[in-house]
């Protein structure tokens, strides 16, 4: 059972690092491609930093899923916290369609995290 969770969290962590780290260097490009320019860079860089920290947490969790099982529902929320607002903002015409694939990926990962949580047994208690 842990094998599924190990794979899901490892893939999610690696994917997230690959997708998010380069964004540290894209502030100007994003502002040009999707105007207006970013006016609060602390929000932009703070978002990227928090997301990267979560990717590292996913990789830590992948090593011992049963030990970190209590955090798994929180990881589902982490994925929903991006995906749901993007879908709602897109519906209202407030974000570009280019974000939809990333929202969809987060929905899939959130679903896989939920499945991993359900399939992973609790870690044995030590006396």
N, CA, C and O atoms as a printed pandas DataFrame, in Angstrom:
     atom_number atom_name residue_name chain_id  residue_number  x_coord  y_coord  z_coord
0              1         N          UNK        A               1    0.813   -1.199    0.000
1              2        CA          UNK        A               1    0.000    0.000    0.000
2              3         C          UNK        A               1    0.856    1.262    0.000
3              4         O          UNK        A               1    0.528    2.246   -0.664
4              5         N          UNK        A               2    1.941    1.226    0.741
5              6        CA          UNK        A               2    2.815    2.402    0.776
6              7         C          UNK        A               2    3.460    2.681   -0.571
7              8         O          UNK        A               2    3.828    3.820   -0.861
8              9         N          UNK        A               3    3.600    1.655   -1.393
9             10        CA          UNK        A               3    4.257    1.828   -2.688
10            11         C          UNK        A               3    3.516    2.858   -3.548
11            12         O          UNK        A               3    4.146    3.693   -4.196
12            13         N          UNK        A               4    2.194    2.797   -3.552
13            14        CA          UNK        A               4    1.400    3.751   -4.312
14            15         C          UNK        A               4    1.664    5.172   -3.814
15            16         O          UNK        A               4    1.936    6.069   -4.612
16            17         N          UNK        A               5    1.585    5.378   -2.511
17            18        CA          UNK        A               5    1.817    6.705   -1.936
18            19         C          UNK        A               5    3.238    7.182   -2.221
19            20         O          UNK        A               5    3.448    8.353   -2.537
20            21         N          UNK        A               6    4.203    6.291   -2.113
21            22        CA          UNK        A               6    5.593    6.673   -2.407
22            23         C          UNK        A               6    5.717    7.195   -3.835
23            24         O          UNK        A               6    6.331    8.234   -4.079
24            25         N          UNK        A               7    5.138    6.475   -4.752
25            26        CA          UNK        A               7    5.224    6.886   -6.164
26            27         C          UNK        A               7    4.507    8.208   -6.411
27            28         O          UNK        A               7    5.051    9.104   -7.057
28            29         N          UNK        A               8    3.292    8.325   -5.899
29            30        CA          UNK        A               8    2.494    9.539   -6.123
30            31         C          UNK        A               8    3.219   10.764   -5.571
31            32         O          UNK        A               8    3.348   11.775   -6.262
32            33         N          UNK        A               9    3.686   10.678   -4.344
33            34        CA          UNK        A               9    4.336   11.841   -3.734
34            35         C          UNK        A               9    5.697   12.128   -4.362
35            36         O          UNK        A               9    6.092   13.290   -4.456
36            37         N          UNK        A              10    6.415   11.103   -4.788
37            38        CA          UNK        A              10    7.688   11.335   -5.466
38            39         C          UNK        A              10    7.458   12.024   -6.805
39            40         O          UNK        A              10    8.124   13.011   -7.119
40            41         N          UNK        A              11    6.531   11.516   -7.586
41            42        CA          UNK        A              11    6.230   12.119   -8.897
42            43         C          UNK        A              11    5.746   13.547   -8.725
43            44         O          UNK        A              11    6.176   14.443   -9.451
44            45         N          UNK        A              12    4.850   13.764   -7.764
45            46        CA          UNK        A              12    4.324   15.116   -7.536
46            47         C          UNK        A              12    5.437   16.075   -7.137
47            48         O          UNK        A              12    5.490   17.200   -7.634
48            49         N          UNK        A              13    6.321   15.646   -6.250
49            50        CA          UNK        A              13    7.405   16.511   -5.796
50            51         C          UNK        A              13    8.369   16.875   -6.908
51            52         O          UNK        A              13    8.754   18.035   -7.052
52            53         N          UNK        A              14    8.759   15.885   -7.693
53            54        CA          UNK        A              14    9.679   16.141   -8.806
54            55         C          UNK        A              14    9.018   17.025   -9.855
55            56         O          UNK        A              14    9.622   17.988  -10.326
56            57         N          UNK        A              15    7.789   16.705  -10.220
57            58        CA          UNK        A              15    7.056   17.521  -11.195
58            59         C          UNK        A              15    6.976   18.967  -10.720
59            60         O          UNK        A              15    7.256   19.894  -11.480
60            61         N          UNK        A              16    6.592   19.153   -9.459
61            62        CA          UNK        A              16    6.445   20.501   -8.923
62            63         C          UNK        A              16    7.739   21.288   -8.937
63            64         O          UNK        A              16    7.740   22.477   -9.256
64            65         N          UNK        A              17    8.843   20.639   -8.594
65            66        CA          UNK        A              17   10.138   21.330   -8.627
66            67         C          UNK        A              17   10.504   21.738  -10.053
67            68         O          UNK        A              17   10.999   22.841  -10.285
68            69         N          UNK        A              18   10.257   20.848  -10.995
69            70        CA          UNK        A              18   10.587   21.137  -12.398
70            71         C          UNK        A              18    9.744   22.292  -12.939
71            72         O          UNK        A              18   10.249   23.145  -13.669
72            73         N          UNK        A              19    8.473   22.316  -12.585
73            74        CA          UNK        A              19    7.569   23.339  -13.108
74            75         C          UNK        A              19    7.742   24.681  -12.393
75            76         O          UNK        A              19    7.687   25.733  -13.029
76            77         N          UNK        A              20    7.949   24.649  -11.097
77            78        CA          UNK        A              20    7.927   25.889  -10.324
78            79         C          UNK        A              20    9.275   26.604  -10.230
79            80         O          UNK        A              20    9.307   27.833  -10.288
80            81         N          UNK        A              21   10.376   25.888  -10.090
81            82        CA          UNK        A              21   11.661   26.566   -9.879
82            83         C          UNK        A              21   11.991   27.576  -10.980
83            84         O          UNK        A              21   12.430   28.682  -10.663
84            85         N          UNK        A              22   11.800   27.245  -12.245
85            86        CA          UNK        A              22   12.131   28.230  -13.295
86            87         C          UNK        A              22   11.321   29.521  -13.197
87            88         O          UNK        A              22   11.739   30.543  -13.741
88            89         N          UNK        A              23   10.187   29.501  -12.526
89            90        CA          UNK        A              23    9.372   30.710  -12.426
90            91         C          UNK        A              23   10.064   31.812  -11.627
91            92         O          UNK        A              23    9.710   32.984  -11.753
92            93         N          UNK        A              24   11.045   31.444  -10.809
93            94        CA          UNK        A              24   11.825   32.467  -10.110
94            95         C          UNK        A              24   12.461   33.447  -11.098
95            96         O          UNK        A              24   12.737   34.594  -10.746
96            97         N          UNK        A              25   12.690   33.006  -12.310
97            98        CA          UNK        A              25   13.392   33.813  -13.301
98            99         C          UNK        A              25   12.460   34.364  -14.379
99           100         O          UNK        A              25   12.934   34.881  -15.390
100          101         N          UNK        A              26   11.159   34.265  -14.186
101          102        CA          UNK        A              26   10.202   34.629  -15.234
102          103         C          UNK        A              26    9.293   35.805  -14.885
103          104         O          UNK        A              26    8.307   36.040  -15.584
104          105         N          UNK        A              27    9.595   36.535  -13.844
105          106        CA          UNK        A              27    8.710   37.635  -13.438
106          107         C          UNK        A              27    8.459   38.607  -14.593
107          108         O          UNK        A              27    7.308   38.926  -14.889
108          109         N          UNK        A              28    9.516   39.078  -15.246
109          110        CA          UNK        A              28    9.343   40.043  -16.344
110          111         C          UNK        A              28    8.585   39.435  -17.517
111          112         O          UNK        A              28    7.694   40.072  -18.080
112          113         N          UNK        A              29    8.933   38.209  -17.884
113          114        CA          UNK        A              29    8.272   37.546  -19.017
114          115         C          UNK        A              29    6.781   37.351  -18.754
115          116         O          UNK        A              29    5.958   37.579  -19.640
116          117         N          UNK        A              30    6.440   36.937  -17.564
117          118        CA          UNK        A              30    5.026   36.742  -17.226
118          119         C          UNK        A              30    4.289   38.071  -17.318
119          120         O          UNK        A              30    3.163   38.130  -17.813
120          121         N          UNK        A              31    4.921   39.133  -16.843
121          122        CA          UNK        A              31    4.306   40.453  -16.926
122          123         C          UNK        A              31    4.096   40.925  -18.355
123          124         O          UNK        A              31    3.114   41.608  -18.647
124          125         N          UNK        A              32    5.009   40.566  -19.244
125          126        CA          UNK        A              32    4.858   40.926  -20.660
126          127         C          UNK        A              32    3.825   40.054  -21.358
127          128         O          UNK        A              32    2.990   40.556  -22.111
128          129         N          UNK        A              33    3.878   38.739  -21.109
129          130        CA          UNK        A              33    2.986   37.799  -21.793
130          131         C          UNK        A              33    1.549   37.857  -21.285
131          132         O          UNK        A              33    0.609   37.610  -22.041
132          133         N          UNK        A              34    1.383   38.178  -20.026
133          134        CA          UNK        A              34    0.056   38.214  -19.402
134          135         C          UNK        A              34   -0.077   39.515  -18.604
135          136         O          UNK        A              34   -0.051   39.502  -17.373
136          137         N          UNK        A              35   -0.221   40.646  -19.324
137          138        CA          UNK        A              35   -0.285   41.933  -18.635
138          139         C          UNK        A              35   -1.468   41.979  -17.670
139          140         O          UNK        A              35   -2.427   41.222  -17.819
140          141         N          UNK        A              36   -1.397   42.854  -16.697
141          142        CA          UNK        A              36   -0.370   43.858  -16.474
142          143         C          UNK        A              36    0.867   43.242  -15.829
143          144         O          UNK        A              36    0.838   42.101  -15.369
144          145         N          UNK        A              37    1.951   44.009  -15.803
145          146        CA          UNK        A              37    3.151   43.516  -15.122
146          147         C          UNK        A              37    2.851   43.227  -13.647
147          148         O          UNK        A              37    1.924   43.790  -13.064
148          149         N          UNK        A              38    3.633   42.362  -13.080
149          150        CA          UNK        A              38    3.459   42.000  -11.670
150          151         C          UNK        A              38    3.778   43.234  -10.821
151          152         O          UNK        A              38    4.878   43.782  -10.897
152          153         N          UNK        A              39    2.813   43.660  -10.019
153          154        CA          UNK        A              39    2.982   44.876   -9.223
154          155         C          UNK        A              39    3.354   44.591   -7.770
155          156         O          UNK        A              39    3.800   45.488   -7.056
156          157         N          UNK        A              40    3.174   43.357   -7.337
157          158        CA          UNK        A              40    3.539   42.982   -5.967
158          159         C          UNK        A              40    4.442   41.750   -6.031
159          160         O          UNK        A              40    3.986   40.626   -5.816
160          161         N          UNK        A              41    5.728   41.970   -6.329
161          162        CA          UNK        A              41    6.633   40.826   -6.490
162          163         C          UNK        A              41    6.750   39.968   -5.239
163          164         O          UNK        A              41    7.071   38.784   -5.337
164          165         N          UNK        A              42    6.497   40.537   -4.069
165          166        CA          UNK        A              42    6.575   39.738   -2.844
166          167         C          UNK        A              42    5.505   38.650   -2.837
167          168         O          UNK        A              42    5.733   37.570   -2.291
168          169         N          UNK        A              43    4.352   38.911   -3.429
169          170        CA          UNK        A              43    3.300   37.891   -3.536
170          171         C          UNK        A              43    3.726   36.820   -4.536
171          172         O          UNK        A              43    3.559   35.625   -4.294
172          173         N          UNK        A              44    4.272   37.263   -5.651
173          174        CA          UNK        A              44    4.730   36.347   -6.700
174          175         C          UNK        A              44    5.808   35.411   -6.166
175          176         O          UNK        A              44    5.690   34.191   -6.279
176          177         N          UNK        A              45    6.862   35.988   -5.583
177          178        CA          UNK        A              45    7.967   35.159   -5.090
178          179         C          UNK        A              45    7.576   34.373   -3.849
179          180         O          UNK        A              45    8.065   33.263   -3.634
180          181         N          UNK        A              46    6.701   34.941   -3.035
181          182        CA          UNK        A              46    6.212   34.205   -1.874
182          183         C          UNK        A              46    5.423   32.967   -2.285
183          184         O          UNK        A              46    5.574   31.900   -1.691
184          185         N          UNK        A              47    4.578   33.117   -3.310
185          186        CA          UNK        A              47    3.811   31.985   -3.824
186          187         C          UNK        A              47    4.751   30.884   -4.330
187          188         O          UNK        A              47    4.597   29.712   -3.987
188          189         N          UNK        A              48    5.715   31.282   -5.142
189          190        CA          UNK        A              48    6.653   30.291   -5.682
190          191         C          UNK        A              48    7.409   29.601   -4.549
191          192         O          UNK        A              48    7.567   28.380   -4.556
192          193         N          UNK        A              49    7.869   30.377   -3.588
193          194        CA          UNK        A              49    8.626   29.797   -2.473
194          195         C          UNK        A              49    7.817   28.797   -1.674
195          196         O          UNK        A              49    8.309   27.717   -1.348
196          197         N          UNK        A              50    6.580   29.146   -1.355
197          198        CA          UNK        A              50    5.726   28.230   -0.590
198          199         C          UNK        A              50    5.452   26.960   -1.385
199          200         O          UNK        A              50    5.484   25.859   -0.836
200          201         N          UNK        A              51    5.185   27.112   -2.661
201          202        CA          UNK        A              51    4.921   25.933   -3.498
202          203         C          UNK        A              51    6.162   25.034   -3.541
203          204         O          UNK        A              51    6.039   23.812   -3.457
204          205         N          UNK        A              52    7.339   25.619   -3.668
205          206        CA          UNK        A              52    8.565   24.815   -3.696
206          207         C          UNK        A              52    8.784   24.085   -2.369
207          208         O          UNK        A              52    9.216   22.932   -2.357
208          209         N          UNK        A              53    8.491   24.748   -1.269
209          210        CA          UNK        A              53    8.615   24.090    0.035
210          211         C          UNK        A              53    7.682   22.879    0.102
211          212         O          UNK        A              53    8.066   21.830    0.621
212          213         N          UNK        A              54    6.463   23.017   -0.418
213          214        CA          UNK        A              54    5.546   21.875   -0.422
214          215         C          UNK        A              54    6.079   20.731   -1.276
215          216         O          UNK        A              54    5.863   19.564   -0.946
216          217         N          UNK        A              55    6.764   21.043   -2.356
217          218        CA          UNK        A              55    7.308   19.970   -3.193
218          219         C          UNK        A              55    8.355   19.171   -2.413
219          220         O          UNK        A              55    8.433   17.947   -2.521
220          221         N          UNK        A              56    9.145   19.881   -1.639
221          222        CA          UNK        A              56   10.133   19.204   -0.794
222          223         C          UNK        A              56    9.421   18.363    0.259
223          224         O          UNK        A              56    9.847   17.247    0.556
224          225         N          UNK        A              57    8.339   18.895    0.825
225          226        CA          UNK        A              57    7.558   18.120    1.799
226          227         C          UNK        A              57    7.010   16.843    1.153
227          228         O          UNK        A              57    7.005   15.785    1.783
228          229         N          UNK        A              58    6.551   16.937   -0.094
229          230        CA          UNK        A              58    6.059   15.745   -0.785
230          231         C          UNK        A              58    7.161   14.695   -0.893
231          232         O          UNK        A              58    6.915   13.505   -0.696
232          233         N          UNK        A              59    8.370   15.139   -1.207
233          234        CA          UNK        A              59    9.491   14.197   -1.336
234          235         C          UNK        A              59    9.836   13.573    0.019
235          236         O          UNK        A              59   10.182   12.393    0.081
236          237         N          UNK        A              60    9.748   14.340    1.092
237          238        CA          UNK        A              60    9.968   13.790    2.435
238          239         C          UNK        A              60    8.884   12.761    2.751
239          240         O          UNK        A              60    9.176   11.674    3.251
240          241         N          UNK        A              61    7.645   13.108    2.459
241          242        CA          UNK        A              61    6.530   12.194    2.715
242          243         C          UNK        A              61    6.655   10.903    1.912
243          244         O          UNK        A              61    6.258    9.834    2.376
244          245         N          UNK        A              62    7.203   11.008    0.720
245          246        CA          UNK        A              62    7.352    9.827   -0.141
246          247         C          UNK        A              62    8.271    8.782    0.476
247          248         O          UNK        A              62    8.151    7.594    0.177
248          249         N          UNK        A              63    9.172    9.210    1.320
249          250        CA          UNK        A              63   10.113    8.259    1.928
250          251         C          UNK        A              63    9.434    7.367    2.958
251          252         O          UNK        A              63    9.777    6.191    3.076
252          253         N          UNK        A              64    8.472    7.909    3.708
253          254        CA          UNK        A              64    7.771    7.150    4.745
254          255         C          UNK        A              64    6.309    7.583    4.805
255          256         O          UNK        A              64    5.905    8.271    5.743
256          257         N          UNK        A              65    5.521    7.189    3.819
257          258        CA          UNK        A              65    4.126    7.657    3.770
258          259         C          UNK        A              65    3.317    7.377    5.034
259          260         O          UNK        A              65    2.549    8.237    5.466
260          261         N          UNK        A              66    3.463    6.225    5.623
261          262        CA          UNK        A              66    2.671    5.911    6.820
262          263         C          UNK        A              66    2.998    6.878    7.959
263          264         O          UNK        A              66    2.114    7.273    8.718
264          265         N          UNK        A              67    4.241    7.245    8.069
265          266        CA          UNK        A              67    4.656    8.173    9.124
266          267         C          UNK        A              67    3.999    9.540    8.960
267          268         O          UNK        A              67    3.677   10.198    9.949
268          269         N          UNK        A              68    3.801    9.966    7.720
269          270        CA          UNK        A              68    3.259   11.287    7.440
270          271         C          UNK        A              68    1.799   11.248    6.983
271          272         O          UNK        A              68    1.299   12.207    6.394
272          273         N          UNK        A              69    1.131   10.146    7.256
273          274        CA          UNK        A              69   -0.249    9.976    6.797
274          275         C          UNK        A              69   -1.159   11.100    7.265
275          276         O          UNK        A              69   -2.048   11.516    6.522
276          277         N          UNK        A              70   -0.962   11.598    8.468
277          278        CA          UNK        A              70   -1.819   12.660    8.999
278          279         C          UNK        A              70   -1.730   13.945    8.172
279          280         O          UNK        A              70   -2.653   14.759    8.207
280          281         N          UNK        A              71   -0.650   14.139    7.439
281          282        CA          UNK        A              71   -0.502   15.321    6.586
282          283         C          UNK        A              71   -1.137   15.147    5.209
283          284         O          UNK        A              71   -1.323   16.126    4.486
284          285         N          UNK        A              72   -1.463   13.939    4.848
285          286        CA          UNK        A              72   -1.979   13.702    3.500
286          287         C          UNK        A              72   -3.241   14.488    3.179
287          288         O          UNK        A              72   -3.333   15.023    2.075
288          289         N          UNK        A              73   -4.232   14.593    4.085
289          290        CA          UNK        A              73   -5.390   15.435    3.753
290          291         C          UNK        A              73   -5.008   16.903    3.528
291          292         O          UNK        A              73   -5.643   17.604    2.741
292          293         N          UNK        A              74   -3.969   17.353    4.224
293          294        CA          UNK        A              74   -3.496   18.725    4.022
294          295         C          UNK        A              74   -2.915   18.888    2.616
295          296         O          UNK        A              74   -3.051   19.947    2.003
296          297         N          UNK        A              75   -2.269   17.839    2.113
297          298        CA          UNK        A              75   -1.722   17.920    0.755
298          299         C          UNK        A              75   -2.831   17.971   -0.287
299          300         O          UNK        A              75   -2.670   18.581   -1.344
300          301         N          UNK        A              76   -3.955   17.333    0.013
301          302        CA          UNK        A              76   -5.115   17.438   -0.884
302          303         C          UNK        A              76   -5.566   18.900   -0.927
303          304         O          UNK        A              76   -5.825   19.440   -2.003
304          305         N          UNK        A              77   -5.658   19.529    0.226
305          306        CA          UNK        A              77   -6.043   20.946    0.284
306          307         C          UNK        A              77   -5.037   21.832   -0.441
307          308         O          UNK        A              77   -5.414   22.814   -1.082
308          309         N          UNK        A              78   -3.760   21.484   -0.338
309          310        CA          UNK        A              78   -2.724   22.266   -1.038
310          311         C          UNK        A              78   -3.002   22.281   -2.531
311          312         O          UNK        A              78   -2.845   23.313   -3.183
312          313         N          UNK        A              79   -3.411   21.155   -3.072
313          314        CA          UNK        A              79   -3.713   21.080   -4.506
314          315         C          UNK        A              79   -5.015   21.802   -4.838
315          316         O          UNK        A              79   -5.094   22.490   -5.856
316          317         N          UNK        A              80   -6.021   21.659   -4.005
317          318        CA          UNK        A              80   -7.301   22.329   -4.250
318          319         C          UNK        A              80   -7.185   23.846   -4.121
319          320         O          UNK        A              80   -7.929   24.586   -4.765
320          321         N          UNK        A              81   -6.246   24.309   -3.285
321          322        CA          UNK        A              81   -6.089   25.745   -3.051
322          323         C          UNK        A              81   -5.662   26.497   -4.311
323          324         O          UNK        A              81   -5.864   27.708   -4.403
324          325         N          UNK        A              82   -5.084   25.806   -5.267
325          326        CA          UNK        A              82   -4.746   26.430   -6.553
326          327         C          UNK        A              82   -5.796   26.081   -7.605
327          328         O          UNK        A              82   -6.296   26.962   -8.305
328          329         N          UNK        A              83   -6.121   24.817   -7.712
329          330        CA          UNK        A              83   -6.980   24.349   -8.800
330          331         C          UNK        A              83   -8.373   24.973   -8.772
331          332         O          UNK        A              83   -8.856   25.451   -9.799
332          333         N          UNK        A              84   -9.011   24.974   -7.631
333          334        CA          UNK        A              84  -10.392   25.477   -7.561
334          335         C          UNK        A              84  -10.461   26.976   -7.876
335          336         O          UNK        A              84  -11.293   27.374   -8.691
336          337         N          UNK        A              85   -9.625   27.822   -7.267
337          338        CA          UNK        A              85   -9.687   29.238   -7.643
338          339         C          UNK        A              85   -9.401   29.494   -9.122
339          340         O          UNK        A              85  -10.039   30.351   -9.733
340          341         N          UNK        A              86   -8.450   28.761   -9.706
341          342        CA          UNK        A              86   -8.163   28.960  -11.128
342          343         C          UNK        A              86   -9.393   28.627  -11.962
343          344         O          UNK        A              86   -9.729   29.367  -12.887
344          345         N          UNK        A              87  -10.062   27.537  -11.654
345          346        CA          UNK        A              87  -11.263   27.169  -12.407
346          347         C          UNK        A              87  -12.361   28.219  -12.256
347          348         O          UNK        A              87  -13.025   28.573  -13.230
348          349         N          UNK        A              88  -12.547   28.710  -11.046
349          350        CA          UNK        A              88  -13.572   29.734  -10.824
350          351         C          UNK        A              88  -13.194   31.053  -11.497
351          352         O          UNK        A              88  -14.047   31.722  -12.081
352          353         N          UNK        A              89  -11.935   31.420  -11.417
353          354        CA          UNK        A              89  -11.487   32.658  -12.070
354          355         C          UNK        A              89  -11.579   32.543  -13.586
355          356         O          UNK        A              89  -11.915   33.515  -14.263
356          357         N          UNK        A              90  -11.288   31.373  -14.117
357          358        CA          UNK        A              90  -11.418   31.175  -15.561
358          359         C          UNK        A              90  -12.883   31.307  -15.981
359          360         O          UNK        A              90  -13.196   31.942  -16.988
360          361         N          UNK        A              91  -13.764   30.707  -15.207
361          362        CA          UNK        A              91  -15.197   30.802  -15.491
362          363         C          UNK        A              91  -15.647   32.264  -15.570
363          364         O          UNK        A              91  -16.502   32.625  -16.378
364          365         N          UNK        A              92  -15.050   33.091  -14.715
365          366        CA          UNK        A              92  -15.408   34.505  -14.673
366          367         C          UNK        A              92  -14.589   35.358  -15.643
367          368         O          UNK        A              92  -14.718   36.582  -15.649
368          369         N          UNK        A              93  -13.743   34.717  -16.466
369          370        CA          UNK        A              93  -12.938   35.445  -17.443
370          371         C          UNK        A              93  -11.804   36.247  -16.839
371          372         O          UNK        A              93  -11.389   37.259  -17.405
372          373         N          UNK        A              94  -11.294   35.807  -15.692
373          374        CA          UNK        A              94  -10.269   36.584  -14.993
374          375         C          UNK        A              94   -8.874   36.002  -15.077
375          376         O          UNK        A              94   -7.919   36.647  -14.645
376          377         N          UNK        A              95   -8.723   34.789  -15.625
377          378        CA          UNK        A              95   -7.391   34.215  -15.846
378          379         C          UNK        A              95   -7.334   33.612  -17.244
379          380         O          UNK        A              95   -8.355   33.266  -17.839
380          381         N          UNK        A              96   -6.110   33.496  -17.747
381          382        CA          UNK        A              96   -5.901   32.949  -19.086
382          383         C          UNK        A              96   -6.125   31.441  -19.105
383          384         O          UNK        A              96   -5.923   30.751  -18.106
384          385         N          UNK        A              97   -6.542   30.954  -20.256
385          386        CA          UNK        A              97   -6.766   29.508  -20.414
386          387         C          UNK        A              97   -5.467   28.719  -20.267
387          388         O          UNK        A              97   -5.504   27.510  -20.042
388          389         N          UNK        A              98   -4.330   29.384  -20.391
389          390        CA          UNK        A              98   -3.040   28.701  -20.235
390          391         C          UNK        A              98   -2.880   28.090  -18.842
391          392         O          UNK        A              98   -2.069   27.183  -18.659
392          393         N          UNK        A              99   -3.637   28.571  -17.866
393          394        CA          UNK        A              99   -3.544   28.029  -16.508
394          395         C          UNK        A              99   -4.375   26.765  -16.313
395          396         O          UNK        A              99   -4.162   26.027  -15.351
396          397         N          UNK        A             100   -5.308   26.514  -17.205
397          398        CA          UNK        A             100   -6.205   25.363  -17.027
398          399         C          UNK        A             100   -5.495   24.014  -16.956
399          400         O          UNK        A             100   -5.854   23.195  -16.111
400          401         N          UNK        A             101   -4.499   23.748  -17.811
401          402        CA          UNK        A             101   -3.818   22.453  -17.676
402          403         C          UNK        A             101   -3.163   22.266  -16.313
403          404         O          UNK        A             101   -3.146   21.158  -15.776
404          405         N          UNK        A             102   -2.627   23.342  -15.755
405          406        CA          UNK        A             102   -1.975   23.239  -14.443
406          407         C          UNK        A             102   -3.012   23.033  -13.336
407          408         O          UNK        A             102   -2.760   22.308  -12.374
408          409         N          UNK        A             103   -4.164   23.665  -13.474
409          410        CA          UNK        A             103   -5.249   23.435  -12.520
410          411         C          UNK        A             103   -5.722   21.984  -12.618
411          412         O          UNK        A             103   -5.989   21.340  -11.603
412          413         N          UNK        A             104   -5.823   21.481  -13.843
413          414        CA          UNK        A             104   -6.250   20.085  -14.034
414          415         C          UNK        A             104   -5.241   19.113  -13.427
415          416         O          UNK        A             104   -5.624   18.133  -12.788
416          417         N          UNK        A             105   -3.962   19.384  -13.628
417          418        CA          UNK        A             105   -2.919   18.522  -13.045
418          419         C          UNK        A             105   -3.027   18.535  -11.526
419          420         O          UNK        A             105   -2.914   17.487  -10.890
420          421         N          UNK        A             106   -3.245   19.715  -10.937
421          422        CA          UNK        A             106   -3.391   19.771   -9.484
422          423         C          UNK        A             106   -4.631   19.024   -9.009
423          424         O          UNK        A             106   -4.606   18.406   -7.944
424          425         N          UNK        A             107   -5.714   19.069   -9.778
425          426        CA          UNK        A             107   -6.900   18.286   -9.410
426          427         C          UNK        A             107   -6.598   16.785   -9.435
427          428         O          UNK        A             107   -7.015   16.045   -8.544
428          429         N          UNK        A             108   -5.874   16.350  -10.456
429          430        CA          UNK        A             108   -5.495   14.934  -10.547
430          431         C          UNK        A             108   -4.594   14.560   -9.377
431          432         O          UNK        A             108   -4.803   13.534   -8.728
432          433         N          UNK        A             109   -3.585   15.400   -9.107
433          434        CA          UNK        A             109   -2.681   15.096   -7.993
434          435         C          UNK        A             109   -3.423   15.106   -6.660
435          436         O          UNK        A             109   -3.166   14.260   -5.803
436          437         N          UNK        A             110   -4.331   16.045   -6.479
437          438        CA          UNK        A             110   -5.128   16.068   -5.251
438          439         C          UNK        A             110   -5.942   14.796   -5.088
439          440         O          UNK        A             110   -6.058   14.261   -3.985
440          441         N          UNK        A             111   -6.504   14.316   -6.183
441          442        CA          UNK        A             111   -7.261   13.062   -6.153
442          443         C          UNK        A             111   -6.344   11.889   -5.810
443          444         O          UNK        A             111   -6.702   11.029   -5.005
444          445         N          UNK        A             112   -5.169   11.859   -6.420
445          446        CA          UNK        A             112   -4.205   10.792   -6.121
446          447         C          UNK        A             112   -3.723   10.866   -4.676
447          448         O          UNK        A             112   -3.505    9.832   -4.045
448          449         N          UNK        A             113   -3.553   12.078   -4.145
449          450        CA          UNK        A             113   -3.173   12.220   -2.738
450          451         C          UNK        A             113   -4.274   11.662   -1.830
451          452         O          UNK        A             113   -3.989   11.007   -0.827
452          453         N          UNK        A             114   -5.526   11.925   -2.190
453          454        CA          UNK        A             114   -6.635   11.406   -1.405
454          455         C          UNK        A             114   -6.639    9.874   -1.434
455          456         O          UNK        A             114   -6.829    9.221   -0.408
456          457         N          UNK        A             115   -6.426    9.320   -2.619
457          458        CA          UNK        A             115   -6.372    7.855   -2.752
458          459         C          UNK        A             115   -5.207    7.300   -1.941
459          460         O          UNK        A             115   -5.346    6.273   -1.276
460          461         N          UNK        A             116   -4.063    7.970   -1.993
461          462        CA          UNK        A             116   -2.889    7.531   -1.225
462          463         C          UNK        A             116   -3.205    7.538    0.269
463          464         O          UNK        A             116   -2.834    6.614    0.993
464          465         N          UNK        A             117   -3.887    8.577    0.720
465          466        CA          UNK        A             117   -4.258    8.664    2.133
466          467         C          UNK        A             117   -5.153    7.496    2.527
467          468         O          UNK        A             117   -4.954    6.876    3.571
468          469         N          UNK        A             118   -6.135    7.203    1.688
469          470        CA          UNK        A             118   -7.060    6.109    1.984
470          471         C          UNK        A             118   -6.355    4.750    1.979
471          472         O          UNK        A             118   -6.708    3.860    2.753
472          473         N          UNK        A             119   -5.365    4.596    1.109
473          474        CA          UNK        A             119   -4.692    3.293    0.964
474          475         C          UNK        A             119   -3.542    3.094    1.936
475          476         O          UNK        A             119   -3.086    1.967    2.129
476          477         N          UNK        A             120   -3.068    4.167    2.550
477          478        CA          UNK        A             120   -1.901    4.068    3.436
478          479         C          UNK        A             120   -2.364    3.838    4.859
479          480         O          UNK        A             120   -3.174    4.592    5.399
480          481         N          UNK        A             121   -1.843    2.804    5.443
481          482        CA          UNK        A             121   -2.153    2.537    6.847
482          483         C          UNK        A             121   -1.328    3.436    7.752
483          484         O          UNK        A             121   -0.286    3.958    7.356
484          485         N          UNK        A             122   -1.804    3.603    8.949
485          486        CA          UNK        A             122   -1.083    4.418    9.916
486          487         C          UNK        A             122    0.231    3.733   10.289
487          488         O          UNK        A             122    0.338    2.507   10.262
488          489         N          UNK        A             123    1.209    4.535   10.633
489          490        CA          UNK        A             123    2.511    3.996   11.057
490          491         C          UNK        A             123    2.331    3.264   12.366
491          492         O          UNK        A             123    1.536    3.677   13.210
492          493         N          UNK        A             124    3.071    2.168   12.543
493          494        CA          UNK        A             124    2.983    1.457   13.832
494          495         C          UNK        A             124    3.457    2.357   14.964
495          496         O          UNK        A             124    4.428    3.100   14.820
496          497         N          UNK        A             125    2.765    2.280   16.078
497          498        CA          UNK        A             125    3.143    3.089   17.246
498          499         C          UNK        A             125    4.320    2.439   17.953
499          500         O          UNK        A             125    4.399    1.218   18.090
500          501         N          UNK        A             126    5.219    3.283   18.390
501          502        CA          UNK        A             126    6.364    2.763   19.174
502          503         C          UNK        A             126    6.116    3.039   20.630
503          504         O          UNK        A             126    5.552    4.071   20.996
504          505         N          UNK        A             127    6.538    2.117   21.457
505          506        CA          UNK        A             127    6.303    2.260   22.910
506          507         C          UNK        A             127    7.370    3.091   23.556
507          508         O          UNK        A             127    7.331    3.313   24.767
